[in-house]
Amino acid sequence: MPDNPTFSIRKNRNSGMNKLNPEDSFVHDWYRFVLSFPPHFVREYICQFGLKNNQCVFDPFCGTGTTLVESKKIGIPCVGFEANPMAFFASRVKTDWSPNSSGLLKHANIVAEKAYQILAEAGIEDESISNKHEKNKTTPSLRVLTPEVEKLLLKNSISPLPLHKTLVLLDCLDEYRHKTYHDHERLALAKALVSSIGNLHFGPEVGVGRAKMDVAVIPAWLSEMNRMAESLYVLRPLQKISSNVFCADSRTMDQNIEPNSIDAVITSPPYPNEKDYTRTTRLESVLLGFIKNKDELRALKKQLLRSNTRGVYKDDDDDRWVSQNEEIQRIAEAIEKRRIELGKTSGFERLYHRVTKLYFGGMARHFAELRKVLRPGAQLAYVVGDQASYLQIMIRTGKILAELAQSLGYKLIEIKLFRTRLATATKKQLREEILLLRWPG
């Protein structure tokens, strides 16, 4: 850290800090994580950084594409990395504004009519079922997942009848596959799965709520299709603004991005806590076929920054990047000491100290690799959060990341308070901050 680092406090606006304003809903609400940072944050920093339409914004942890979508809306070219295949898919689709809105809806209704027909022939209604088809009164035989696939889901995350209807709709989407519309139609189903069809709730951790014995699946999907069409009608003129998304690990800048091509980074990496980000997207990832077995789930987790103990593997070695950092070593030792004092012996608890080092080592590796693609003078904004998830040992994430970045040649501009949030275990307020850096080149 510099001798006199700048720490500034913004007005605390917790109540609406992460909420999606109605005027921002176009595209952003196609599919979005509960705690995605808001679009106005991206606008604020595009403006503060003075970015022009001949420059490029990069989000190396792009999630569901908030930075990319907002950059494209403003007319700024953008690039994103995302290692989670479901989130990557969402970002890619949300930055593809080429489909004709009326054509999209016409095709969606063809698919819906076929799905209604199949359900009706089995004696299953889906709310506003077409009157053209007679209902068979026999007890329907429901489609199910294979045992291997079902084990991947959170137990009871979707009820049998809604699952059957969803599988019928997926089959119809494949049968009537349209090269221009197919991905948008699948993303709309992913959104409907988590918002309407499944039994999940987000608060912000994903959990299983009250079971819905039946859901109008096709109407829920068509509602999301209408939402998409409305956005595309308005934003299609901006479709040619350059946007590229790669299913890639942010700790490795390979051939996806040209050297010295990035003018700004606006992002929010995972925080060092026990949040398993693959659980958040598990239902739609499995049903849309992005994860088919435990081996694929393991392979996915190995591509992610190590931020929780469920993603730690024996051969992980990112901790070597911070082996000489005294503060990180002190925190890890304090966590392990507290674990021993409390007599915590589970396999995950034994990994708390290690995942802390792996997390910061992975971020150091990210900062080191990122230098390859930054232009001299590039400006960076990282939303990061303090944590006390590991046996209530405080981790000042923003301060530590600032030190790591500086050790790799970045200049610390400022650390701002973004908001505070209540820690579940301790009932204390934890800081979420905006780490502002510059790459001098």
N, C-alpha and C positions, 0 to 999 in steps of 0.2 A: 504494500500500500504506500502511496506517497505520504510525505510528512503531514500534509494538510489536505486529505481527501475531502471531496465535497459530498455532504449528505444533506438532502433537502426533503422537506415534508410537504406533500400535497394535501389539499383538503380531503379528509376522509369521507368517501362516498360509498361505504360498504353496501348499502341497500340495493344499489343498482349497478355496481361496478362490473359485474359479469353478465348482466341481463342483456338480451337482444332487444334493442329499441324497434318499434314497429317500422320505422322508416328504413331500418337496416335489414329487414327480413328477406328481401330478394336474394335468392341463392343461398345465403347463409343458413336459412332454416330448412334447406333440403335435407340436411343431416348434420348434426352438430353435437359435440360433447357438452355436457352440462356446464363444466367449468372452463370452456373455451374463453379466451380473453375477447372482449367486445370489439366489433369493427371500428368503433370510434377511436379506440386506442391506436389501431394501425393508421387511420387517417391522421391522427395527431402527430405521429412520428414521421410519416411521409412528409407532412408539412414542415415539421421542425427540422428535418434533415434537408429540406429544400430540394427534394428529388424531382427530376424532370423526366419527360417521356422517352428520352434517349438513354436513360439509366436503368439499372436492374436491381430489384429487391430479391433477397434470398431468405427463405425460412427453412433451416436445416432440421427442424422438428415440426413439420407443418401440420400434423394432426389432421383435422378435417378441413383445413384450407382457409382459415380466416384471413391470414395475411395475404394469401394469393388472390382470393376473391376480391378483397377490398382494393388491392393494388391494381387488379385488372379493371375494376369499376372506375378507378381514377385515371386509368390509361397508362400505368407504369408497368413495363415488362417484369415478369417475376419467375422465380424458380423455387421448387420445393423438394425436400427429401422427407420421406416417411417410411419407416421400416415395417410398421403394422400394415399388412396387405388390405385390410378392410378400410382403414383410415386413408391409406394411399389411394384406393379405388374412389373413395368419396372425394378426395381433393382433385383427382384427375377429372371426374365427372363434373364437379362443381365449377371447374374452369373451362369446360367445353360448352360453349354457348352457340354451337352451330345448328342444333336441331330446329326445324321449323315448328313453332308452337302448335299450330293447328294440325299439322301432320302427326306430331307426337300424340296429341289427344285422340285423333282418329285411330291410330294404330293401337293405343291403349284400350280403346273401347272394343276393338276387334278381339283383342286378347281376353278382355273381361267377359265378353259374350260367350266365348268358347269355354272359359272357366265356369261361368254360370251354368252352361249346358251340361258339363260333366258332373257338376255337383247335383244338379236337378235330377239327372238320370239315376243318381244313387240315392235320391230321396232327401237330399240335404239342401236346406235353404241358406241363403247368405243375405238376409235382410231384404233388399229390393230385388229379388230374383226375377228374371224375365218371365213374363206370362206365357211365352211361346212354348215353354217346356213343361210337360206333365210331370208331377212329382211321384216318384215310386215310393210306396209306403213301407217297403222292406227295410229291415235294419241295415244300415250301411256298414261296409267293411272299411275301416279307416287305414290310410297309409301311415306308415311309421318309419322311423330312422333305423338303421342297422345298430345293433348293440354297441359297436365300436364308436360310431359317430355320436350316439346318444350320450355316451359317457363323457364326451367333451363338454356338454352343456351343463350349466348350473341346474341342479335338480329342480324340476317343476317350473322351469323358466318359460315354458309354453305348454298349454293344455292340449290334449289329444285332438279335439275337433278343430280348433284353430290351426294346429300343426298340419292336419290333413288338408284343410283348405289352402294353406300356404304352399304345400307341396304340389297340389293341383295347379295353382297359379304359376308356380315356377316351371312346371312342365309345359304349360301353355306358352309362357314366355320363351322357352327354348324352341317349341314347335313353330311359333310365329316370329322367330328371331329376326330382327331388323337391324342391319349394321349401324344405322345412325341412331336408333332409339333404344337399343337393347340395354346398354349400360345405364342410361337414365331411368329406364323402367325398373331395373334391378335395384338401383339406389333408392328409388321411391319405396320399394318394398322393404329395404333395410330400415328406412325411417319409420315406416308403418309398424314393423316388427317391434321396435323398441318403444314406440310412442303409443301404440294402440292394441296390437295383436298379442304380444307376449305378456307375461306376468311380472316383468321386471319393474323395479323402481330405482331411482337414482337420487341419493340424498346426502352428499354427492357420490358416496360409494354405491356400487351396483349391488342390489339385493333382490330377493324374490318376494313379491307381495301376494295379495289375495289372488287365488286362481280364478281366471275367467273361463268358465265352462264353454262359452261360445262367444265368438266375435264376428262381426261382419267384416271379413277380411278383404274382399274385393272392393267394397265401398271405401274402406280405409286407404287402400292402395290408390284408388282413383282420386281420392281427395289430395293425396300427395302429388299425383300426376298433374292435377289442375294447378297446384301451387307452383310446380316446375314450369308449366306452360306459361303462366302469368309472368314469371321472372324472365323467361326466354323471350317473350314478346317485347318486353321493355329493353332487355340488355343485348339482344342479338346483334345490333349495330356495332357493339364493341368486341365481337367474337374474334377479330383478327389481332387484338392486342396479344403479344407473345406471352405464353404461360407454359411452363414445362414442369412436370412432376415426375419424380423418380422413386421407385420402391428401393430405397437405399439406406445404408447405415451412416449416420451423421459423423461417425468417428473416422470415416474413410472418404476422402474426396478423390474419387477415381476419375475416369474419363467423361463423366456426365456433364461437368461444367468446365468451360474454358478457363485457363489461368488468367488472373487479373481481370475478371469480368464482372465482379459484384461490387455495387456501390453502397449497399446497405443490407443489414441483417435485422429483421424484426421477428422475434421468436419467443417461445416459452418451452424450455426443455422440461423433461420429467423432474420431479422433486425427489430428494432422498427420503423415501418413506415406504410403507408396506402396501402401497397401492399397486396392484397387478393390472397394468393397462390392458392386458389381453383378455381379462375377464369382462371389462367394460364393453367390448365389442364381440363377445363370444357367441351370442345367439345368432346374430346376423352373419358373422364370419363362418360359422358352421353351416347354416342353412343355404348361404350363397356359394358354398363350396371352397372358400379360401383356406379352411382347415379341415382336413378329412380324417386325421388320425393323430395319435399322441406324438408320433415322430415329427409330423409337420408342425405341431404346436411347439415342440422343443426347438426345432430349427428356427421358428419365428422368434422365440424368446432369446435365442443366441445372437440375433441381429439387433437386439435392443440395448440401449444404454442400461447398465446395471443399476437399477434404482430401488429394487426390492429383493428380498431373500429368495423369492420363488423363481427368480431368474438368474441365480448364481450357479455356476458350473465349476467343476474341479480344475479345468484348464484355463480359467479366466486369469488374465495377467495385467489388466489395465492399472492395477494398484502400483505397478512399478513406476508409473508416471509421477506418483506423489510420495514415493518412498522417503524422500528427503524433506517433505513439507512437515514442519514441526506441529502446526496447528491441527492438521488432519490426523497425524499420528497420535496427538494428545487426545483428540475426540474419540478415536477408535479405542484407545487404551481405557478411557473413562467408561465407554459403553461396556467393554468386556469386564472391567472391574465391577461395575454395577450389576451385570448379569450374574457374576459369581457370588456377589454379596446377597442377591435376592434368591439364589438357588434356582435360577432359570436354566433348564437343561434340554429344552426341545431343540430339534435340529435347526429350525429357523432362527430361534433365539441365539444359538451358537454362531450364526452367520452375521448377526447385526454389525459387529465391528468390521467384518471383512467387506460387507456390501457398502459400507460408508467409504472405505478406501477405494473400492472399485468404481463407485459413482464418481467421485472427484477425479480419479485417474482417467475415467472415460471422458469426462468433460475437459480435462487437460489435453487429452489426445485429440478431442474435437477442435479445441482452440488452435492446436498446433497444425492440424490438417487444414483448417479453414483459411489459414494464411495464404495457401496456394492460390485461392480463387479471388481474394480480395484485391481491389484496386487501392493504391495508396490514397489515404484520406477516407477510406470507407468508414461509415458510421454504423454502430451496432446497438440494439436495444434488446435486452434479455429480461423477461419477466420470470423471477425466481422467488422461492419461498423458504423462509426459515422453517426448521422442522425440529420436533422433539419426539418423534415416533419411536425411537429406539431407547426404551427404558427411561424416557424423559430427560435424556442428555441433549442440551440445546445445540443445534447446528445452525450457525449463521451462514446460510448458503450464499447470499449475495456477497458478503465480505470475503469469503473464501474463494469464490469464483473470480472476484476482482483481483485477488492476489495471484491466482494461477494465471489469469490473462496477462497481467503485468509482467510476470516472470517470462512470458513467451513473446514479449515485445509490444503488447497492446498498451494504449494509454487510457487510464481511467478518467472519464469525464465527470461522472456523477453517479450516486446511488440514491434513487428517489423512492419514497414510500408509495406503493401502488394502492394497497389497502391492508387492513388487518383482518384476520379471521380467527374464530374461536377454536382452539384445540379441543378435541373431544375428550381426551383423557385428563388433561390438566385444567381445563376451563380457563386457560390463559390465552391472551391475544398474541397471535404470531404474525410477524410482518411478511407481506409479499412486497417485493421491491422490483424496481426497474433498474437494471444494471446497464449503464451507458458507457460504451467504449469507443475508441477510434483506433483504426489500424494505420500507423504512420507510413508503413511501407519500408 
